[in-house]
């Protein structure tokens, strides 16, 4: 059986990779992928804490499924926004978003 610490190490690595990618990337799609990494690390934590702390209950798994559904909807809306930005300015770099202000 795999110990809880190993799952938490993987989740922590995913969280910090997502945070690093969010702050260092200039492309909107790369930033979106980084946000998804952060959300997936939270989902891992929900499932792991439910499995090890409350093995007979399913609340953690329901929270995980709800969070996956919300992140899927968020991704669909974000991709639609990115497509509209690309249609308007032909670029999805963050530094070019100043053109959308006016």
Secondary structure, DSSP 8 states (H G I E B T S, - for coil): ---HHHHHHHHHHHHHHHHHHHHH--BHHHHHHHHHHHHHHHHHHHHHHHHHH-TT--HHHHHHHHHHHHHHHHHHHHHHHHHHHHHHHS--BGGGGGGG--
